[in-house]
Amino acid sequence: MPRRWGVERTFGWITKHRRCVRDYETKPDHHEAMVYIAMIAVMSRRLART
């Protein structure tokens, strides 16, 4: 159960970025890049907070 919670929480962070909510990207590698950008933003905000 804890692993599932971690995955759901991560998906929640990703969907806070508007471009990752809808299927705007036509190529899978573009969508993957947008997920990376979203997670970089999340992690940089966390690092800046500490």
Secondary structure as a PSIPRED ss2 file (coil, helix, strand):
# PSIPRED VFORMAT (PSIPRED V4.0)

   1 M C   1.000  0.000  0.000
   2 P H   0.000  1.000  0.000
   3 R H   0.000  1.000  0.000
   4 R H   0.000  1.000  0.000
   5 W H   0.000  1.000  0.000
   6 G H   0.000  1.000  0.000
   7 V H   0.000  1.000  0.000
   8 E H   0.000  1.000  0.000
   9 R H   0.000  1.000  0.000
  10 T H   0.000  1.000  0.000
  11 F H   0.000  1.000  0.000
  12 G H   0.000  1.000  0.000
  13 W H   0.000  1.000  0.000
  14 I H   0.000  1.000  0.000
  15 T H   0.000  1.000  0.000
  16 K C   1.000  0.000  0.000
  17 H C   1.000  0.000  0.000
  18 R H   0.000  1.000  0.000
  19 R H   0.000  1.000  0.000
  20 C H   0.000  1.000  0.000
  21 V H   0.000  1.000  0.000
  22 R C   1.000  0.000  0.000
  23 D C   1.000  0.000  0.000
  24 Y C   1.000  0.000  0.000
  25 E C   1.000  0.000  0.000
  26 T C   1.000  0.000  0.000
  27 K C   1.000  0.000  0.000
  28 P H   0.000  1.000  0.000
  29 D H   0.000  1.000  0.000
  30 H H   0.000  1.000  0.000
  31 H H   0.000  1.000  0.000
  32 E H   0.000  1.000  0.000
  33 A H   0.000  1.000  0.000
  34 M H   0.000  1.000  0.000
  35 V H   0.000  1.000  0.000
  36 Y H   0.000  1.000  0.000
  37 I H   0.000  1.000  0.000
  38 A H   0.000  1.000  0.000
  39 M H   0.000  1.000  0.000
  40 I H   0.000  1.000  0.000
  41 A H   0.000  1.000  0.000
  42 V H   0.000  1.000  0.000
  43 M H   0.000  1.000  0.000
  44 S H   0.000  1.000  0.000
  45 R H   0.000  1.000  0.000
  46 R H   0.000  1.000  0.000
  47 L H   0.000  1.000  0.000
  48 A H   0.000  1.000  0.000
  49 R H   0.000  1.000  0.000
  50 T C   1.000  0.000  0.000
